[in-house]
Amino acid sequence: MSNLSDVQKKFFINVLLATSFTFSISQSAMTTIYPTLMKHFSVPISSVQWLTTGFMLIMVLMMPLSPWFLKNINFKAFLLSLQAIFIIGTVIAVTASNFALLMVGRLLEGIAVGLLFPSFQSVILSITPIEKRSIQMGSVGLVMGSALAVGPIVSGVILQIFNWQAVFGFFLLILVVLFFLSLKFIKNVIPKEPYRFDLLSSVTLIGLLMILYALQTMITGLSLWLIIMLVAGIVLFAYFIRRQLTLQEPLLDIRVLKNTAFRLGMFLTAGSYIALIVTTVLMPLYFQKILAINALWSGLLMVPAAVSLSILNRRSATVLNRFGLKRTMTIGSGMIFTGFFGLFATSNLKLWLLAVIFAALVESGNAFMMMPAVTYANNALKDDLIPHGTALITTVRQIAGVIGVLIISQILVTISSPAQVSIHGMMVSFAVCAVFAAVLLSLVLNIKNTKNA
């Protein structure tokens, strides 16, 4: 970016972050309108949750492909294409006359989001000096984490005034504006390093989708077909991994996992993401189904969590630089544990104020974990491996999120019912999350006590 003026750099980064912010909001905005969609399309919660789970599955499938696109296509054309795909998907969703068409629109949105998330982080890391990366990634964390928290708020407010189609209309309006801004301000800042697209690798990557799909579908019942699909998925994905280790120019260079610091950062960011995504799914359901609060107020009750996450995301870079990874992660995992334990212990009291406080603790803890861990992991890699490292981190993080949502969905469906959420299902869900956070905290406390780790 040395050939860009300071003003051009500012617009470039802001347009890129704004696009990512809008994409990220779409990931969590559905949770607030679940009850409305269940009624409108006459589908149970186990079906409507596919608007989030299916979206995340297709994201996972796309993420490992992002290094190839980033190194083989001009970045400006790449970004504009992703915005166009998202816009098309959103138009389909807005005009959907049935649930199947709504799913098609969401899957197209998922394709765009899955390719953008690792790519925009790679671009920012690549153009930022290593000593300034923690601060810049604080902005990335602010965009991604805050957007996930803001999603239910935005959809709740819109739903109170308009219908559910207006939620997608909001994304459509913003993305059209960003598309034209990108035409003017986005530049080709990443040099192209073309290499062959390995078609066999991309085909065998479908094995990962088969695994996650089989696990998700098993919630509603076990069958021989699902078992066959799960086994076939494991075989295909195992071959994908083996092939990446043997290719001279792999689609996704998973050899970055040999780096101990990278592995640690990847695991920690995945753990924090589970806490964040599960919270954005559970809390709107708790507010609406247990406390009988309408969509608008259930969204507004997520504001404190979003605000605290936004403020602390920028502060976490300072904490990381001053105290190192262990202390930063201890703060984060400790807050996540306290938040989930508090939700478990007090949810039966049905006091919205306590729920808001403890949900804010969970999301605030994420600020001290997710992006500091990404920065730590990528700083351990050479610059040419950053696209692969970022793609692997975001892929693993999304897989973790999918698994987290699958577990919570299984708990809610088993203890509650496919059509109704019970307080007992919520309490068990919060308890499971608290146990997970406790395990995460114990692992963080075992990190070697050095400034960099």
Disulfide bonds with the S-S distance in Angstrom:
none
